[in-house]
Amino acid sequence: MKLTGGNATSSAVSFLNVFLFPTLTHALGSGSTLAVVYGTATVCAIVAAEPNQRIICYRAGGVSSSTVIPIQPNVSYSSVAGGRTNFCALRSGGISLLCWDTNIPNFPIKRIYNNNTALLRSLSIGDERVCATASNSTPPVNCWRTDGNNRNNSGELPNVDLAMGKITSGFGFSCGIVPSQNNRVTCWGNSVGEEIERQFGNMSMENIEAGASHVCGVNSAGELVCRGNNSSGQLDVPLNKGLNFASGLALGDGFSCGIRRLIGTVVCWGSMNESAVEGIEFESIVAGLNFTCGLITRNFSILCWGPGWPRNNRSNSDSNSSIDELPLRAEILPGPCIDSPCNECGLYPQSSRLCFGSGNICRPSPCFNFTNSSPPPPTEVPRRSTSSRELRRGLLAYAIVGSVGGFMGICTIVYCLWTGVCFGKKKVHNSVQPTITRAGSNGSPGSNNGPPSRSLTIRRQGSRSMNRQRSGTSSKHADRAEEFSFADLTAATDNFSLENKIGAGSFGVVYRGKLLDGREVAIKRGETGQKTKKYQEKETAFDSELAFLSRLHHKHLVRLVGYCEERDERLLVYEHMKNGALYDHLHYKNNLEKASSLLNSWKMRIKIALDAARGIEYLHNYAVPSIIHRDIKSSNILLDAKWTARVSDFGLSMMGPEYDQDYRPMKAAGTVGYIDPEYYGLNILTTKSDVYGLGVVMLELLTGKRAIFKSEGNGGNLMSLVDFAVPAIMAGELAKVLDIRVGPPEQNEAEALELMAYTAMHCVNLEGKERPTISDIVCNLERAVSVCHGSISSGGFQIVSE
């Protein structure tokens, strides 16, 4: 048997991989809520949503012999693991270890451990040997034959009498992490284990998983590292399959598989191919020798595939399919139900229902939740019910607002909405790009939006010193805003000349101006008109911006200088943003093609995204009450003289509810291509509506394309940027959609752009509950900036802060 440490490039993926996004991980013989007995093609799992967390098994073998087998005794279990012909399980609480032989009909049971004081914890099986760690026990690791004999045989125990963290087993060997020795790996059993331990050396590991003759895991620097036999390329972690963020691992004989953490789909390397399950999202996966099974996110059922799986040819199965969804007629637990309040990482979605009120499913540890603002109370979040392909089609249908593909169709709809003849009170107005204002129902506040998406929660390093600031609307004539006369502002803009016009905002036109004291400013003048409705809209937008901006002070928000309110005139005076709007730099050809343009740098584009996210984070988390901008887009992100990005135009902003609850305002507002489809379609507004707009802005920065653009390869029809970019990101082909005007990214930049792209992809999920919080986004982009500047190396990482 040839053993190799593997190529450093292929066996270690950067810190962006598993460390940031941990999940339920297990391998050939590790304990979890799902296990396979590879010698008899049997899958066993712990059932959810019943009074007892019982075990149910499925024995594959064709139409006549496939069997669903309920396991006795019918009690609650916390962990199950499979070997060659046996599987074992820990009773809830770890008081006993039971094993069943699948080679014998009806699976006879044998209890091999029972102790009320030395409770078992981590469980693993390799071939025909089972090991488990125990609390208050000497030795701290116990091993048995699966028939219950030969407990703790000499030579089959660790060579150190120390407490173990995670343990995992392969063929004839087991390995564990020793916390008291800097989390180094120790292995015991045969020579394969000894060689694997030697190859790991003194590397500090956070987690490990074993296959038949190799081990993969995550080191303290967050790198995915594989050691052991590489005869089939099972150590060669692919760098071209979008595997960054993978953390769910399953290792077999000659192959390794991992879950793309932000997508939930599977990637395999070595002798296994994942094409059979392409596009399917999994909670966790487990491997046999030459097949893999996984727990499907959509419905908590089990799917198995691979050359070694004897696929059932049931009449309701596709005979040409290489995968098999098992007919268990029961949901499977995605994690153990334990007696814990889950204070460390919070509750897993649907925990109460899945555990039937008996215990909680905790989010995996180590956890990466934020503590910079009060979290919402635990809520049950439904699982995603829409496939990624259906999601993208829905977003396209929304984004072009019923367009038949032609520009004239869009113009017709815009006119229809403007005049109000199509949808009652719906209206589209222009704010550099088309902006939608839609009347909604006067519904009462909705339910909680749920905890942050588990797919994107990561730890914030360090603490924030920002103080939450009152942003109420008690008086629009705020103390910190200067009051100007209309004559002063007329003079400052040369009578609002066309030469000084620089853009448009939510309620008027923006002009460049120079005050008498020499200050350069931007002056927004409300549209003048005789209609009462027009006046009321102008008044509302003016009051909104004045009320918000006079009380909000942050380096990534445009600062309000003052205001003017005379007769029908409503004007706001802002500090001048010398470098204009992000939209202009990205989409006006002459701007970007200047050799001196800083937007020709990937580092600058990522920094701009981070600046904008920090401004929005201030609105969502530090303003009291929180503020929802409602019109996040690239034309509302301005760049000052130092190219610092600032969020602008608060004319459509609203006070948000506490704890991110949804509610239904009188009017929905936003811009075509940026507006949250859930908000536009259902009139449900949360802070996640701003997250959607920011996600589109990040896609603009990555691709250089407008939110709605004419597709060259689609007959010149209009296309949504979301539908253009997201499929490529999901397929790990980001390079195909990157803005060619910037040039190929360097290695560090490529990693940073991939992190930004995956973040943007989740921001534009159809449902708000599936999107990350703004704090998640800020932390991801902080890390992306750090990677881009080389501040995170293989030896560790740090956060670059301003």
C-alpha atoms as one frame of an Amber mdcrd trajectory, in Angstrom:
protein
   0.000   0.000   0.000   1.432   3.335  -1.045   1.135   6.089   1.521   1.777
   9.721   0.750   1.269  13.042   2.388  -0.150  14.470  -0.838   0.714  17.633
  -2.669   0.504  20.713  -0.483  -1.550  22.545  -3.053  -4.041  19.768  -3.590
  -4.419  18.599  -0.011  -4.799  21.927   1.707  -7.495  24.391   0.772  -7.244
  27.931   2.097  -8.792  29.166   5.333 -12.020  29.897   3.443 -12.906  26.230
   3.443 -14.178  24.300   6.393 -13.144  26.519   9.256 -15.551  29.321   8.468
 -18.597  27.162   7.949 -18.710  24.061  10.171 -21.540  21.574   9.910 -22.467
  18.031  10.923 -19.512  15.977   9.698 -18.884  12.270   9.704 -17.172   9.578
   7.658 -16.825   5.846   7.061 -17.080   4.898  10.722 -17.917   8.016  12.715
 -20.980   8.448  14.870 -23.831  10.673  13.727 -27.590  10.427  13.189 -26.981
   8.586   9.892 -24.754   5.553   9.253 -24.111   2.904   6.608 -23.147  -0.752
   7.043 -21.134  -1.099   3.876 -20.816  -4.906   3.840 -24.580  -5.440   3.636
 -25.674  -2.181   1.947 -27.700  -1.217   5.008 -28.486   2.354   6.004 -29.553
   3.158   9.569 -30.687   6.509  10.910 -32.378   8.172  13.881 -35.991   9.124
  13.234 -37.232  12.689  13.802 -40.578  14.156  14.897 -41.619  11.198  17.058
 -41.820  10.745  20.855 -38.729   8.496  20.787 -35.654   9.167  18.679 -35.731
   5.548  17.523 -33.591   3.897  14.846 -34.869   2.702  11.490 -32.824   0.777
   8.917 -33.115   0.112   5.204 -31.565  -2.974   3.628 -31.007  -2.575  -0.122
 -31.119  -5.421  -2.594 -33.632  -5.009  -5.412 -37.404  -5.297  -5.575 -37.801
  -8.562  -3.688 -35.330  -8.154  -0.876 -35.268  -4.430  -0.041 -36.611  -4.002
   3.464 -37.388  -1.225   5.948 -36.559  -2.521   9.421 -37.562  -0.826  12.705
 -34.903  -1.467  15.340 -35.573  -2.745  18.852 -35.562  -1.578  21.540 -37.722
   1.380  20.566 -35.974   3.957  22.759 -34.154   7.223  22.112 -30.645   7.292
  20.652 -28.187  10.108  20.140 -25.613   8.633  17.746 -25.272   5.716  15.342
 -22.217   4.384  13.459 -21.727   1.570  10.950 -18.951  -0.873  10.131 -18.619
  -3.907   7.856 -21.623  -5.940   9.011 -22.565  -4.322  12.334 -23.853  -0.978
  13.465 -23.819   0.437  16.976 -25.662   3.251  18.703 -25.404   5.292  21.873
 -28.498   5.554  24.011 -29.519   9.160  24.655 -27.360  10.507  27.434 -24.526
   8.071  26.647 -25.410   5.553  29.354 -25.089   2.466  27.146 -23.751   1.208
  23.819 -25.814  -1.263  21.787 -24.826  -3.099  18.591 -26.800  -5.037  15.941
 -25.625  -7.638  13.411 -27.086  -7.006   9.932 -25.893 -10.374   8.618 -28.550
 -12.146  10.678 -32.313 -11.761  10.032 -34.151  -9.365  12.357 -30.800  -7.805
  13.374 -30.151  -9.370  16.824 -28.969  -6.936  19.500 -26.024  -7.108  21.899
 -25.372  -4.598  24.668 -21.628  -4.115  25.039 -21.504  -1.211  27.501 -23.696
   0.129  30.304 -22.601   2.657  32.922 -24.545   5.490  34.553 -21.441   7.372
  35.702 -18.901   7.051  32.853 -21.029   8.349  29.970 -19.985   7.688  26.390
 -19.579  10.545  23.931 -17.739  10.365  20.587 -18.413   7.076  18.762 -16.715
   5.463  15.751 -16.545   2.105  13.966 -13.835   0.915  11.613 -14.347  -2.466
  10.000 -15.309  -4.702  12.971 -14.076  -2.585  15.875 -15.960   0.104  17.764
 -14.399   2.814  19.925 -15.888   5.540  22.089 -14.672   8.227  24.455 -15.997
   8.266  28.001 -16.270  10.918  30.693 -14.832  10.211  34.154 -13.161   7.070
  32.845  -9.719   5.521  32.786  -8.733   4.864  30.074 -10.548   7.798  28.406
 -11.011   5.757  25.197 -12.551   2.281  25.175 -12.567  -0.126  22.224 -14.435
  -3.395  21.643 -14.994  -5.915  18.924 -18.504  -5.374  17.538 -19.502  -8.712
  19.015 -18.744  -7.232  22.420 -15.558  -9.233  23.104 -11.936  -8.238  23.617
 -12.485  -4.866  25.233  -9.355  -2.725  25.368  -6.981  -5.232  23.765  -3.318
  -4.326  24.064  -2.132  -2.506  20.945  -5.638  -1.425  20.003  -5.801   1.592
  22.314  -4.185   5.034  21.991  -0.552   5.241  23.000  -1.397   8.245  25.173
  -3.653   7.954  28.217  -5.197  11.362  27.629  -8.703  12.663  26.989  -9.684
  12.749  23.325 -11.887  15.166  21.473 -13.192  13.796  18.176 -12.305  10.186
  17.279 -12.789   8.468  13.931 -11.955   5.015  12.548 -10.824   3.466   9.267
  -9.766  -0.052   8.335  -7.838  -1.436  11.295  -6.981   1.939  12.797  -8.528
   4.801  14.727  -7.415   8.386  15.191  -8.293  11.062  17.695  -7.515  14.680
  18.546  -5.652  15.310  21.824  -6.741  18.739  23.155  -4.072  18.827  25.878
  -1.321  18.454  23.250  -2.240  21.381  21.010  -4.936  19.351  19.233  -2.423
  17.047  17.574  -3.579  13.810  15.933  -2.775  10.459  17.467  -3.651   7.139
  15.821  -3.647   3.546  16.994  -4.162   0.116  15.488  -2.253  -0.991  12.396
   0.679   0.531  10.497  -1.637   2.639   8.322  -2.686   4.578  11.398   0.913
   4.995  12.506   1.847   6.438   9.099  -1.107   8.823   9.101  -0.101  10.077
  12.581   3.451  10.610  11.352   2.238  12.588   8.338   0.085  14.873  10.469
   3.032  15.454  12.803   2.390  18.228  15.305  -0.228  19.948  13.163  -3.051
  21.363  15.285  -6.387  19.999  14.033  -9.927  21.180  14.733 -11.669  18.126
  13.276 -10.812  14.868  11.491 -12.702  12.209   9.510 -11.452   8.784   8.393
 -11.914   6.744   5.247 -10.686   3.210   4.636  -7.015   4.225   4.585  -6.882
   8.021   4.747  -7.949  10.883   7.012  -9.042  14.416   6.158  -9.709  17.302
   8.513  -9.386  20.978   9.250  -6.324  22.416  10.938  -6.249  25.418  13.243
  -5.500  27.716  10.289  -8.729  26.580   8.641  -7.057  24.520   5.918  -8.567
  21.286   4.643  -5.784  18.711   4.993  -5.767  15.059   3.849  -3.198  12.430
   4.816  -2.718   8.716   4.171  -3.159   6.551   1.075  -3.505   8.488  -2.188
  -3.716   5.597  -4.658  -6.946   6.936  -6.200  -6.385  10.652  -5.694  -8.478
  10.782  -2.516  -6.060  13.292  -0.989  -6.150  15.627  -3.998  -8.709  18.186
  -2.895  -9.953  19.916  -6.091  -9.431  23.641  -6.304 -11.592  24.095  -9.426
 -14.952  22.750  -8.279 -16.135  25.590  -6.076 -15.239  23.529  -2.996 -14.403
  26.573  -0.888 -16.707  26.622   2.105 -17.072  22.816   2.087 -17.220  21.289
   5.552 -19.444  18.186   5.544 -17.007  15.331   4.842 -17.550  11.662   3.998
 -14.562   9.415   3.195 -14.693   5.937   1.669 -12.210   3.576   0.040 -10.340
   5.658  -2.519 -12.547   8.746  -2.463 -13.536  11.745  -0.409 -16.666  13.885
  -0.605 -17.501  17.274   0.862 -20.469  19.609   1.034 -20.222  23.063  -0.498
 -21.137  24.919   2.640 -22.903  27.913   1.134 -24.750  25.882  -1.494 -25.289
  22.566   0.249 -24.343  20.501  -2.815 -21.716  17.732  -2.901 -18.261  17.601
  -4.472 -16.222  14.356  -4.587 -12.642  13.579  -5.550 -10.785  10.335  -6.050
 -12.777   7.359  -7.342 -16.266   8.770  -6.652 -18.294  11.020  -8.982 -20.937
  13.377  -7.629 -22.695  14.087 -10.954 -25.658  11.890 -10.017 -26.660  14.295
  -7.235 -25.710  17.568  -8.895 -27.884  20.417  -7.643 -29.293  18.516  -4.626
 -28.747  20.132  -1.230 -27.676  17.979   1.722 -27.566  18.462   5.473 -24.923
  15.770   5.968 -23.302  12.860   4.131 -21.774   9.505   5.113 -19.730   7.030
   3.067 -19.475   3.306   2.586 -16.572   1.709   0.764 -17.819   2.642  -2.716
 -21.078   4.505  -2.227 -22.328   7.564  -0.401 -25.584   8.442   1.335 -26.803
  11.853   2.424 -29.604  13.561   4.312 -31.537  15.790   1.902 -32.160  19.337
   3.089 -35.504  19.597   1.334 -37.381  16.855   3.219 -34.954  15.138   5.646
 -35.016  11.929   3.594 -31.994   9.803   2.640 -30.468   9.538  -0.826 -27.773
   6.984  -1.761 -25.631   6.788  -4.880 -22.404   5.313  -6.200 -21.189   2.142
  -7.962 -21.416   0.030  -4.820 -25.014   0.879  -4.003 -27.507  -1.874  -5.092
 -30.125   0.560  -6.370 -33.703  -0.483  -5.744 -35.661  -0.913  -8.980 -39.003
   0.019  -7.461 -41.744   0.800  -9.948 -41.837   4.435  -8.919 -38.108   4.881
  -9.504 -36.458   6.057 -12.655 -34.787   2.973 -14.074 -32.119   5.138 -15.653
 -31.295   6.913 -12.413 -28.066   6.169 -10.576 -29.435   7.424  -7.281 -31.932
   5.968  -4.857 -34.131   7.887  -2.417 -34.896   5.447   0.377 -38.593   4.752
   1.139 -38.265   5.169   4.906 -41.543   7.108   5.246 -40.012   9.061   8.100
 -37.956  12.217   8.539 -34.413  11.741   9.813 -32.797  13.876  12.500 -30.121
  16.252  11.197 -28.499  16.229  14.639 -28.929  14.624  18.078 -31.673  15.827
  20.449 -29.969  16.751  23.714 -30.938  18.297  27.024 -29.318  21.653  26.429
 -30.638  25.185  25.897 -28.108  25.584  23.041 -26.758  28.814  24.478 -23.455
  28.450  22.652 -24.612  28.350  19.043 -28.390  28.587  19.159 -31.155  26.226
  18.085 -31.145  24.364  14.815 -34.109  25.327  12.585 -37.258  23.309  13.425
 -35.530  21.916  16.509 -38.681  21.653  18.616 -40.686  19.856  15.933 -37.915
  17.457  14.957 -37.242  16.519  18.586 -40.975  16.269  19.333 -40.469  18.608
  22.290 -37.936  16.256  23.891 -34.583  18.014  23.872 -33.062  20.416  21.369
 -30.963  20.153  18.234 -28.128  22.626  18.648 -26.347  24.299  15.805 -22.952
  22.647  15.201 -19.970  23.694  17.285 -17.717  25.589  16.963 -20.326  28.180
  16.175 -19.910  31.542  14.521 -22.909  33.617  15.543 -22.711  37.333  16.191
 -23.167  39.001  19.519 -23.075  42.657  18.511 -26.834  43.059  18.704 -29.645
  41.408  20.562 -30.679  38.244  18.742 -34.279  37.494  17.929 -36.049  34.920
  20.043 -35.664  31.353  18.734 -38.106  30.592  15.969 -38.907  27.695  13.716
 -37.700  28.297  10.164 -39.240  26.155   7.403 -36.813  24.333   5.191 -36.266
  25.565   1.679 -38.933  24.198  -0.614 -37.771  25.637  -3.935 -34.974  24.258
  -6.072 -32.151  26.574  -7.060 -33.203  26.427 -10.697 -36.794  27.324  -9.877
 -35.544  30.100  -7.615 -33.525  31.677 -10.397 -36.411  31.459 -12.852 -38.651
  33.163 -10.318 -36.147  35.940  -9.772 -35.883  36.563 -13.503 -39.645  36.704
 -13.870 -39.806  39.246 -11.073 -36.810  41.303 -12.128 -38.040  42.168 -15.591
 -41.535  42.829 -14.218 -43.441  40.743 -16.723 -41.351  41.803 -19.706 -41.787
  39.724 -22.864 -38.109  40.215 -23.502 -38.074  43.531 -25.312 -37.201  46.988
 -24.180 -40.525  48.356 -25.383 -42.286  45.895 -23.102 -40.451  47.290 -20.102
 -41.222  50.833 -21.167 -44.908  49.970 -21.459 -44.976  48.502 -17.970 -43.117
  51.498 -16.543 -45.643  53.824 -18.135 -48.484  51.663 -16.898 -47.184  51.715
 -13.359 -46.498  55.451 -13.486 -49.988  56.315 -14.523 -51.478  53.893 -12.024
 -53.840  52.301 -14.548 -52.424  48.784 -14.252 -52.075  48.062 -10.577 -54.092
  50.621  -8.733 -51.608  52.561  -6.637 -48.435  51.049  -8.117 -46.034  53.614
  -9.498 -42.572  53.667 -11.031 -40.431  56.752 -10.762 -36.873  57.393 -11.846
 -33.932  57.765  -9.508 -31.058  57.414 -11.967 -32.580  53.971 -12.611 -36.273
  52.984 -12.586 -37.678  52.850  -9.052 -40.826  51.000  -8.059 -43.341  52.289
  -5.533 -46.110  49.782  -4.939 -49.162  50.052  -2.758 -49.571  47.232  -0.298
 -52.207  45.857   1.978 -52.618  47.216   5.416 -51.659  43.987   7.074 -50.623
  43.641  10.650 -47.057  42.859  11.583 -46.007  39.406  10.547 -44.118  36.756
  12.392 -40.456  36.689  13.221 -38.117  36.263  10.346 -36.132  33.636  12.179
 -32.500  33.328  13.127 -29.729  34.089  10.658 -29.217  31.551   7.880 -27.047
  28.739   9.136 -25.217  28.637   5.864 -23.538  31.957   6.397 -23.124  32.534
  10.127 -19.477  33.037  11.059 -17.592  34.400  14.024 -16.807  38.063  14.237
 -13.251  38.548  15.493 -12.826  41.298  18.044 -15.537  43.581  19.297 -17.223
  46.665  17.956 -17.152  49.895  19.900 -20.059  51.560  18.106 -22.792  52.876
  20.357 -26.410  52.486  19.343 -27.781  55.888  18.497 -31.280  57.290  18.743
 -32.682  58.114  15.322 -36.228  59.076  16.062 -38.293  61.624  14.203 -39.395
  63.942  16.977 -38.369  66.998  15.017 -37.343  67.393  11.434 -35.594  70.663
  12.272 -32.694  68.895  13.877 -30.058  70.754  15.836 -27.183  69.436  13.751
 -28.568  70.484  10.328 -28.049  74.032   9.131 -30.970  75.950   7.677 -30.293
  77.720   4.373 -32.347  80.253   2.451 -33.557  79.414  -1.008 -31.667  82.441
  -2.343 -28.379  81.081  -0.914 -28.842  77.722  -2.610 -29.951  79.304  -5.869
 -26.723  81.288  -5.921 -24.665  78.233  -4.978 -25.933  76.322  -8.023 -25.940
  79.204 -10.511 -29.730  79.194 -10.514 -29.838  75.385 -10.695 -28.164  75.390
 -14.090 -27.996  72.250 -16.204 -24.198  72.418 -16.051 -24.404  71.786 -12.310
 -26.879  68.916 -12.517 -25.158  65.725 -11.344 -27.987  63.233 -10.811 -31.379
  62.489  -9.340 -32.594  61.254  -5.991 -35.737  59.784  -4.483 -37.690  63.050
  -4.640 -35.756  65.424  -6.850 -32.770  66.477  -8.910 -29.254  66.802  -7.449
 -26.990  69.747  -8.288 -23.389  70.557  -7.545 -23.065  73.747  -5.524 -20.558
  75.972  -3.780 -21.662  77.854  -0.679 -20.594  81.390   0.146 -18.020  80.099
   2.624 -16.386  77.975  -0.095 -17.754  74.576   0.880 -18.557  72.245  -2.019
 -21.912  70.582  -1.557 -24.554  68.550  -3.367 -28.038  70.071  -3.277 -31.143
  68.000  -3.867 -34.149  70.031  -4.942 -37.588  68.516  -4.661 -39.603  68.346
  -7.861 -41.975  71.276  -8.251 -45.536  70.590  -9.291 -49.088  71.675  -8.691
 -50.638  68.276  -7.981 -51.419  67.626  -4.307 -50.263  64.006  -4.524 -46.925
  65.019  -6.006 -46.456  67.610  -3.289 -47.283  65.118  -0.554 -44.781  62.592
  -1.926 -42.097  65.250  -2.082 -42.902  66.351   1.451 -42.742  62.785   2.770
 -39.394  62.038   1.127 -37.955  65.364   2.287 -39.095  64.793   5.861 -37.751
  61.244   5.803 -34.266  62.208   4.667 -34.059  65.167   7.011 -35.270  63.154
   9.989 -32.866  60.302   9.368 -29.714  62.010   8.155 -29.730  64.765  10.766
 -29.365  62.045  13.411 -27.198  59.475  11.619 -23.464  60.001  11.603 -21.222
  57.311  10.192 -18.235  57.314   7.862 -20.110  55.157   5.347 -23.269  57.272
   5.210 -23.443  60.519   3.213 -23.506  63.423   5.690 -26.315  65.938   5.672
 -25.118  69.555   5.853 -28.459  71.324   6.006 -31.855  71.992   4.468 -34.121
  74.662   3.051 -37.893  74.819   3.509 -39.572  77.844   1.917 -43.134  77.804
   0.576 -43.287  74.889  -1.894 -39.521  74.477  -2.070 -37.868  71.546  -0.280
 -34.086  71.219  -0.584 -31.445  69.137   1.187 -27.758  69.974   1.270 -25.174
  67.172   1.486 -21.412  67.003   1.597 -20.088  66.726  -1.953 -18.949  63.260
  -3.053 -16.114  64.096  -5.416 -15.982  60.747  -7.219 -19.694  60.430  -7.830
 -21.857  57.317  -7.893 -20.599  53.748  -8.118 -23.129  53.141 -10.907 -21.441
  55.716 -13.136 -17.996  54.165 -12.687 -19.201  50.647 -13.427 -21.553  51.319
 -16.308 -20.393  54.452 -18.110 -17.756  53.186 -20.485 -15.473  56.200 -20.465
 -15.190  56.248 -16.677 -13.966  52.701 -16.150 -11.695  52.490 -19.162  -9.511
  55.286 -17.856  -6.211  53.673 -16.951  -6.124  55.669 -13.728  -9.532  54.475
 -12.522  -9.275  52.794  -9.133 -12.316  50.726 -10.081  -9.951  48.746 -12.331
  -8.785  46.980  -9.159 -10.418  43.932  -7.578  -9.108  45.050  -4.203 -10.922
  48.369  -4.547 -14.170  46.712  -5.646 -14.198  44.411  -2.640 -13.418  47.354
  -0.350 -16.313  49.351  -1.819 -18.667  46.439  -1.132 -17.403  46.311   2.452
 -17.825  50.081   2.899 -21.434  49.919   1.701 -22.174  46.908   3.898 -20.804
  48.708   6.954 -23.057  51.670   6.264 -26.097  49.403   5.998 -25.021  47.512
   9.123 -25.076  50.791  11.017 -28.652  51.396   9.877 -29.823  47.892  10.773
 -27.965  47.262  14.025 -26.961  50.543  15.643 -29.735  53.009  14.859 -32.551
  52.885  17.414 -35.015  51.912  16.124 -33.380  50.250  13.141 -33.688  51.813
   9.693 -34.494  50.013   6.453 -33.139  51.909   3.475 -35.482  50.327   0.872
 -33.489  51.509  -2.169 -30.001  50.015  -2.013 -28.445  50.187  -5.488 -25.173
  51.206  -7.093 -26.437  54.709  -7.950 -27.092  55.286  -4.227 -23.554  54.329
  -3.252 -21.360  57.400  -3.608 -17.563  57.721  -3.507 -15.804  60.548  -1.713
 -12.444  62.107  -2.568 -10.617  59.163  -0.913 -12.795  56.590  -2.718 -14.576
  55.661   0.481 -18.053  54.384  -0.345 -21.067  55.923   1.392 -24.727  55.026
   1.289 -26.991  57.886   0.209 -30.615  58.818  -0.556 -32.841  58.113   2.431
 -36.016  59.465   0.867 -37.629  56.018   0.834 -36.245  54.828   4.170 -38.460
  53.613   6.995 -38.080  52.812  10.657 -37.676  49.068  11.003 -39.271  46.808
  13.623 -37.241  45.350  16.464 -35.743  41.853  16.083 -36.098  41.835  12.311
 -39.805  41.077  12.371 -41.567  41.575   9.083 -44.315  44.109   8.626 -46.375
  45.601   5.838 -45.871  49.305   5.208 -48.393  51.374   3.269 -46.139  51.440
   0.188 -43.471  49.129  -1.164 -40.559  50.927  -2.793 -37.392  50.020  -4.604
 -35.725  49.841  -8.009 -36.248  47.343 -10.812 -33.495  44.743 -10.584 -32.706
  45.570  -6.959 -36.011  45.398  -5.114 -36.552  42.386  -2.869 -38.977  40.065
  -4.747 -40.540  38.958  -1.460 -41.164  42.597  -0.556 -42.541  43.497  -3.963
 -44.687  40.390  -4.308 -45.946  39.953  -0.737 -45.389  43.460   0.655 -43.347
  41.990   3.527 -40.551  44.345   4.539 -37.572  43.380   6.712 -33.931  44.376
   6.875 -33.337  41.430   4.509 -34.866  43.622   1.787 -31.754  45.816   1.941
 -29.609  42.662   1.926 -31.096  41.672  -1.439 -30.218  45.039  -2.979 -26.684
  44.833  -1.613 -26.338  41.361  -3.113 -27.165  42.760  -6.562 -24.626  45.558
  -6.041 -21.959  42.978  -5.213 -22.820  41.103  -8.405 -22.434  44.392 -10.304
 -18.977  44.847  -8.807 -18.013  41.307  -9.785 -19.390  41.287 -13.319 -19.453
  44.934 -14.348 -22.994  44.461 -15.688 -26.170  46.385 -14.863 -28.897  44.879
 -12.698 -30.971  44.476 -15.873 -28.989  44.307 -19.116 -29.269  43.218 -22.729
 -27.890  39.723 -23.188 -25.593  39.314 -26.177 -26.147  35.562 -26.301 -29.910
  35.673 -25.865 -31.048  37.582 -28.934 -30.451  40.915 -27.238 -33.274  40.316
 -24.777 -33.241  41.839 -21.329 -31.722  39.646 -18.635 -31.517  39.781 -14.873
 -28.011  40.032 -13.437 -29.073  37.540 -10.754 -29.936  34.945 -13.399 -26.733
  35.661 -15.275 -24.289  35.417 -12.387 -25.743  33.021  -9.803 -25.676  29.809
 -11.915 -21.996  30.357 -12.678 -21.205  30.943  -9.009 -23.101  27.815  -7.996
 -21.174  25.775 -10.564 -17.823  27.063  -9.306 -17.251  28.946 -12.576 -17.005
  32.490 -11.279 -14.169  33.292 -13.693 -16.604  33.076 -16.612 -18.640  36.053
 -15.397 -15.977  38.311 -13.884 -15.601  41.776 -15.409 -12.935  41.360 -18.096
 -12.108  45.062 -17.935 -10.336  44.547 -14.604  -8.213  41.637 -15.742  -7.572
  38.189 -14.227  -7.384  38.192 -10.419  -4.228  37.188  -8.624  -4.340  34.100
  -6.391  -5.289  35.969  -3.218  -7.778  38.075  -5.138  -9.391  34.970  -6.639
 -10.054  33.527  -3.181 -11.437  36.827  -1.958 -13.684  37.217  -4.999 -15.049
  33.714  -4.510 -15.986  34.507  -0.917 -17.655  37.732  -2.038 -19.474  35.879
  -4.835 -20.873  33.185  -2.548 -21.979  35.870  -0.126 -23.740  37.784  -2.908
 -25.399  34.597  -4.145 -27.034  34.038  -0.762 -28.032  37.677  -0.474 -30.265
  37.292  -3.539 -32.144  34.230  -2.333 -35.832  34.480  -3.154 -36.918  34.201
   0.482 -35.675  36.636   3.095 -35.163  33.965   5.732 -32.585  32.289   3.486
 -30.466  35.441   3.238 -27.624  36.313   5.611 -27.846  39.172   8.067 -25.925
  42.325   7.278 -23.450  41.456  10.049 -22.750  38.121   8.352 -22.064  40.011
   5.131 -19.751  42.529   6.786 -17.719  39.772   8.395 -17.409  37.868   5.101
 -16.282  40.982   3.267 -13.814  41.857   6.026 -12.271  38.453   5.529 -12.291
  38.915   1.756 -10.409  42.211   2.116  -7.930  40.501   4.428  -7.326  37.662
   1.989  -7.012  40.082  -0.896  -4.251  41.990   0.882  -2.518  38.827   2.071
  -3.343  39.453   5.734  -4.486  35.863   6.158  -1.854  33.218   5.633  -1.684
  29.482   6.040  -0.340  29.983   9.510  -3.328  31.857  10.830  -5.463  34.841
  10.130  -6.364  38.270  11.367  -9.033  40.789  10.525  -7.975  43.989   8.820
  -9.996  46.828  10.312 -10.010  50.474   9.568
